[in-house]
């Protein structure tokens, strides 16, 4: 019922938001003329905030069409390298093509689309042949396509690495770090030819017992039955995934925003002030962030519940009790894959030590193939986007890939 209530509210406010968007668009026109007065700007700014008070359930565009490679302007095209009902292996093909290390960027399946990593992709592109896991919105996947659990997620990662072929490198950001480590371990145990040459784990819960955050504490404070009873619902009948059980993206976003509501309120007050004063550059910064932040996807219920239970409650991988399709996963089997872990000292989602724990589990990796990077004064999103990612973290990632290529 919770999804039905949410959708009814969205449908009810749709005409009001459309009217506010029309008002904002019309009042923006006289800003440079004699009628561009303070009152008009105020009404336009307020109307824009009303029109933006909504969530988006379709993936935004990456919007990366050109990139400079060795000082040369290069066109970028998005190709589908492989696709299933639940995810697409997206290839950012460059023309003219150049021989560069292939990198699979594993995006989180945690309520946002892969475009949350737009800055990560843009930074990687000049030096690498980039692929991204583009997960689909569960509310658009028909029930006939079946279930999608944590084992299926790991199977997709292995399948995508197979598609790219031997010699690839892999980077996991946030939520997928635990599953990615398991996938690489499964490949190592099976002596798979497509084992990645390097694995970078960034701000992800390999062992969530270290420095637990509010996210970790929520998982530990309730039994798995509480999550199933209170957070799992079914997709309304008007969507392709009608009656599929999901963890809705709007609930995940609400949880994230509740962690720091003052910051989000302040950001929108700043947006109003920038629109009122005509500081469009400042307004665009806030617009661009929330256009991405408010684009949400639903998670298959099986995947969400299994992740909460096996990663955040039972800590299966860290305790040596993780199984994939009935077979025990052994991170110690990884020998030929270099390992880099990246953490931020101000990360309020993944505590310090949770990602670094991978080094303790991967005892088969030689010391010369391991590196740790702790970025000071950096929060969760700063680990993979923004100036510190570009200037201080990315060079380390690039060096590890080059050294193991």
C-alpha positions in Angstrom: 0.0 0.0 0.0 2.9 2.4 0.7 3.8 2.5 -3.0 0.2 3.1 -4.1 0.0 6.0 -1.6 3.2 7.5 -2.9 2.1 7.2 -6.5 -1.3 8.7 -5.7 0.4 11.7 -4.1 2.7 12.1 -7.1 -0.2 12.0 -9.5 -2.2 14.5 -7.4 0.6 17.1 -7.3 1.6 16.6 -11.0 -0.6 19.5 -12.4 0.5 21.8 -9.6 4.1 21.2 -10.4 3.4 21.7 -14.1 1.7 25.0 -13.4 4.6 26.1 -11.2 7.1 25.2 -14.0 5.1 27.3 -16.4 5.1 30.3 -14.1 8.8 30.0 -13.5 9.5 29.8 -17.2 7.4 32.8 -18.0 8.8 35.0 -15.2 12.4 34.3 -16.1 12.0 36.2 -19.4 11.8 39.7 -18.1 14.8 39.5 -15.8 17.0 41.5 -18.1 14.3 44.0 -19.0 12.4 46.8 -17.2 10.1 44.3 -15.6 12.9 42.2 -14.2 12.2 43.4 -10.7 12.7 41.8 -7.3 9.1 40.6 -7.0 9.1 38.8 -10.4 12.4 37.1 -9.5 11.0 36.0 -6.1 7.8 34.5 -7.6 9.9 32.8 -10.3 12.3 31.4 -7.7 9.5 30.1 -5.5 7.7 28.6 -8.5 10.9 26.8 -9.6 11.3 25.2 -6.1 7.7 24.0 -6.2 8.2 22.5 -9.7 11.4 20.7 -8.6 9.7 19.1 -5.6 9.6 15.7 -7.2 11.5 12.5 -7.8 12.5 11.1 -11.2 12.3 7.4 -11.9 14.1 7.3 -15.3 17.9 7.3 -15.7 19.2 10.8 -16.6 21.6 11.0 -19.5 25.3 10.8 -18.8 25.8 13.7 -21.2 29.4 12.8 -22.0 29.8 13.3 -25.7 33.5 14.5 -26.0 36.6 14.1 -23.9 40.2 15.2 -24.3 42.7 12.3 -24.8 46.3 13.4 -24.8 45.2 16.9 -25.6 43.0 15.8 -28.5 39.2 16.2 -28.6 37.7 12.8 -28.9 34.0 11.8 -29.4 32.4 9.5 -26.9 29.5 7.1 -27.8 27.4 5.0 -25.4 27.2 1.4 -26.7 25.4 -1.5 -25.2 28.0 -4.3 -24.8 25.7 -6.7 -23.0 22.2 -6.6 -21.6 19.9 -8.5 -19.3 16.5 -7.7 -17.9 18.2 -6.3 -14.8 21.2 -4.5 -16.1 23.2 -3.2 -19.1 26.9 -3.3 -19.6 27.4 0.2 -21.0 30.6 0.9 -23.0 31.8 4.4 -23.4 33.4 4.0 -26.9 35.8 6.7 -28.1 36.4 7.7 -31.6 39.1 7.7 -32.8 39.8 4.6 -30.7 43.0 4.1 -28.8 44.6 1.2 -27.0 43.8 1.8 -23.3 43.3 -0.5 -20.3 39.7 -1.6 -20.1 38.0 -0.7 -16.8 34.7 -2.0 -15.5 33.1 0.6 -13.1 30.6 -1.2 -10.9 27.9 1.3 -9.9 25.9 0.9 -6.7 22.5 -0.7 -6.8 21.4 1.4 -3.8 18.5 3.6 -4.9 20.3 5.8 -7.5 21.1 5.3 -11.2 24.6 4.7 -12.5 24.7 8.4 -13.6 25.6 9.2 -10.0 29.1 8.2 -11.1 29.1 10.7 -14.0 32.1 12.5 -12.6 33.9 9.2 -12.0 33.4 8.2 -15.6 34.5 11.5 -17.0 37.7 11.4 -15.0 38.5 7.8 -16.0 37.8 8.3 -19.7 41.0 10.1 -20.9 43.2 7.2 -19.7 40.9 4.1 -19.9 38.4 2.2 -22.0 35.5 2.5 -19.6 32.5 0.2 -19.1 29.8 0.8 -16.5 27.2 -1.5 -14.9 23.9 0.4 -15.7 21.4 -1.2 -13.4 17.7 -1.1 -14.4 14.8 0.2 -12.3 13.0 -2.8 -10.8 9.6 -1.2 -11.2 10.1 -1.4 -15.0 11.1 -5.1 -15.0 8.1 -7.5 -15.5 7.6 -10.2 -12.9 8.0 -12.8 -15.6 11.7 -12.0 -15.7 12.0 -13.7 -12.3 13.9 -12.9 -9.1 17.1 -11.0 -8.7 19.1 -11.8 -5.6 22.6 -11.2 -4.4 23.9 -14.3 -6.1 22.4 -13.1 -9.4 24.1 -9.7 -8.8 27.5 -11.5 -8.4 26.7 -13.6 -11.5 26.1 -10.4 -13.5 29.5 -9.0 -12.4 31.2 -12.1 -13.5 29.3 -12.2 -16.8 30.2 -8.5 -17.5 33.9 -9.2 -16.9 33.6 -12.2 -19.2 32.1 -9.9 -21.9 35.0 -7.4 -21.6 37.5 -10.3 -21.6 40.9 -11.0 -20.1 43.1 -8.0 -19.0 40.3 -5.8 -17.6 40.5 -3.8 -14.3 37.5 -3.3 -12.0 36.4 -0.5 -9.7 33.6 -0.9 -7.2 32.0 2.2 -5.6 30.2 1.9 -2.3 27.5 -0.8 -2.0 29.0 -3.3 -4.6 32.4 -3.6 -2.9 31.4 -6.7 -0.8 29.8 -8.4 -3.8 32.6 -7.4 -6.1 35.2 -8.9 -3.8 33.1 -12.1 -3.7 32.8 -12.1 -7.5 36.6 -11.8 -8.0 37.2 -14.5 -5.4 34.8 -16.9 -7.2 36.6 -16.2 -10.5 40.0 -16.8 -8.8 38.7 -20.1 -7.3 37.6 -21.2 -10.8 40.9 -20.0 -12.4 38.7 -17.9 -14.7 40.6 -16.4 -17.7 38.8 -13.0 -17.2 40.0 -12.4 -13.7 40.7 -8.7 -13.4 44.2 -7.5 -13.2 43.4 -5.0 -10.5 40.5 -4.4 -8.2 39.8 -1.0 -6.6 37.3 -0.9 -3.8 36.0 2.6 -2.9 34.1 3.4 0.3 32.2 0.1 0.5 31.2 -2.3 3.3 33.6 -5.2 3.0 33.3 -5.6 6.8 30.6 -3.4 8.3 31.6 -4.2 11.8 34.4 -1.5 11.7 33.3 2.0 12.9 29.6 1.4 12.3 27.7 4.4 11.0 24.0 5.1 11.3 23.4 3.0 8.2 25.0 0.0 9.8 23.3 0.6 13.1 19.9 0.6 11.4 20.6 -2.8 10.0 21.7 -4.2 13.3 18.8 -2.7 15.3 16.1 -4.7 13.5 15.6 -8.3 12.5 15.4 -9.0 8.8 11.6 -9.6 9.2 11.3 -6.0 10.2 12.8 -4.8 6.9 10.6 -7.2 4.9 7.4 -6.1 6.8 8.1 -2.3 6.8 10.2 -1.5 3.7 9.2 -4.0 1.0 6.2 -3.2 -1.1 4.8 -4.0 -4.5 5.0 -2.0 -7.7 1.6 -0.3 -8.7 -0.2 -1.9 -11.6 0.4 0.9 -14.1 4.1 0.1 -14.5 5.8 -2.7 -16.4 7.0 -4.3 -13.2 3.5 -4.4 -11.7 3.2 -6.5 -8.5 7.0 -7.1 -8.4 8.2 -6.9 -4.7 10.7 -4.0 -4.4 12.5 -1.8 -1.9 11.4 1.6 -3.4 13.9 4.2 -4.3 11.9 6.9 -2.6 12.3 5.2 0.7 16.0 4.9 0.3 16.3 8.6 -0.6 14.2 9.5 2.4 16.6 7.5 4.6 19.6 9.3 3.1 18.0 12.7 3.5 17.0 12.1 7.1 20.6 11.6 8.0 21.2 15.4 7.4 18.0 17.2 6.7 19.5 20.6 7.7 22.0 20.4 4.9 19.3 19.7 2.2 17.1 22.5 3.6 20.0 24.9 3.5 20.9 23.8 -0.1 17.4 24.7 -1.3 17.4 28.0 0.6 20.7 28.8 -1.1 19.1 27.8 -4.5 16.2 30.3 -3.8 18.7 33.0 -2.8 20.8 32.4 -5.9 17.7 32.6 -8.2 16.5 35.7 -6.4 19.9 37.5 -6.9 20.4 36.3 -10.4 23.4 34.1 -9.6 22.6 31.4 -12.2 26.0 29.8 -12.0 25.5 29.1 -8.2 21.9 28.0 -8.9 23.1 25.5 -11.5 25.4 23.8 -9.1 22.5 23.0 -6.8 20.2 22.1 -9.7 22.6 19.7 -11.2 23.3 17.9 -7.9 19.6 17.5 -7.0 18.6 16.5 -10.6 20.9 13.5 -10.0 20.1 13.0 -6.3 16.4 12.9 -6.9 16.6 10.4 -9.7 15.8 7.1 -7.9 15.4 3.5 -8.9 13.7 0.6 -7.0 15.6 -2.4 -5.9 14.4 -6.0 -6.3 13.2 -7.1 -2.8 15.4 -10.3 -2.9 18.5 -8.3 -3.6 17.8 -5.7 -0.9 16.9 -8.2 1.9 19.8 -10.5 1.1 22.3 -7.6 1.1 21.0 -6.3 4.5 21.1 -9.8 6.0 24.4 -11.2 4.5 26.4 -8.0 4.3 25.2 -5.8 7.2 23.8 -8.2 9.7 25.7 -11.5 9.4 28.9 -10.1 7.9 29.2 -13.4 5.9 32.2 -12.5 3.7 34.2 -11.1 6.6 33.5 -14.1 8.8 34.4 -16.6 6.1 30.8 -17.8 5.7 29.8 -16.3 2.3 28.5 -18.7 -0.3 27.7 -18.1 -3.9 25.3 -20.6 -5.5 26.1 -23.1 -2.8 29.9 -22.8 -3.0 32.0 -21.2 -0.2 33.7 -18.0 -1.3 37.4 -17.8 -0.5 38.9 -14.3 -0.9 42.3 -15.8 -0.1 42.2 -17.5 -3.5 42.8 -14.1 -5.2 46.5 -14.0 -6.1 47.0 -12.4 -9.5 44.7 -9.3 -8.9 46.2 -6.1 -7.5 44.1 -4.6 -4.7 43.6 -0.9 -3.9 41.2 0.3 -1.1 40.0 3.9 -0.8 38.3 5.5 2.2 37.4 9.0 3.3 38.0 10.2 6.9 34.6 12.0 7.0 32.5 9.2 5.4 29.2 9.0 7.3 27.9 6.1 5.3 30.8 3.7 5.2 33.1 4.0 8.3 36.9 4.0 8.2 38.2 0.4 8.1 35.2 -1.2 6.5 36.8 -1.2 3.0 40.4 -1.6 4.2 39.2 -4.9 5.7 39.6 -6.4 2.2 43.4 -6.6 2.7 42.9 -8.8 5.8 40.7 -11.2 3.8 42.8 -11.3 0.6 45.8 -13.0 2.2 46.9 -14.6 -1.2 47.8 -11.2 -2.7 51.5 -10.3 -2.5 52.3 -7.2 -0.4 53.7 -5.5 -3.6 50.2 -5.7 -5.2 48.3 -4.0 -2.3 47.8 -0.3 -1.7 45.6 1.6 0.8 44.5 5.2 0.3 42.9 7.2 3.1 41.7 10.6 1.9 41.5 13.3 4.7 38.6 15.7 5.1 36.5 13.8 2.5 33.0 12.5 2.9 31.3 9.6 1.1 30.6 11.2 -2.2 33.9 13.0 -2.3 35.7 9.7 -2.6 34.4 9.2 -6.2 33.4 12.7 -7.3 34.6 16.3 -7.0 38.0 18.0 -6.8 39.6 15.6 -4.2 38.7 12.6 -6.3 40.1 14.2 -9.4 43.3 15.6 -8.0 44.2 13.3 -5.1 42.4 9.9 -5.3 42.3 9.3 -9.1 46.1 9.5 -9.6 46.5 6.6 -7.2 43.8 4.6 -9.0 45.4 5.3 -12.3 48.8 4.3 -11.0 47.6 1.0 -9.7 45.9 0.2 -13.0 49.1 1.1 -15.0 51.3 -0.9 -12.7 49.2 -4.0 -13.0 48.4 -3.6 -16.7 
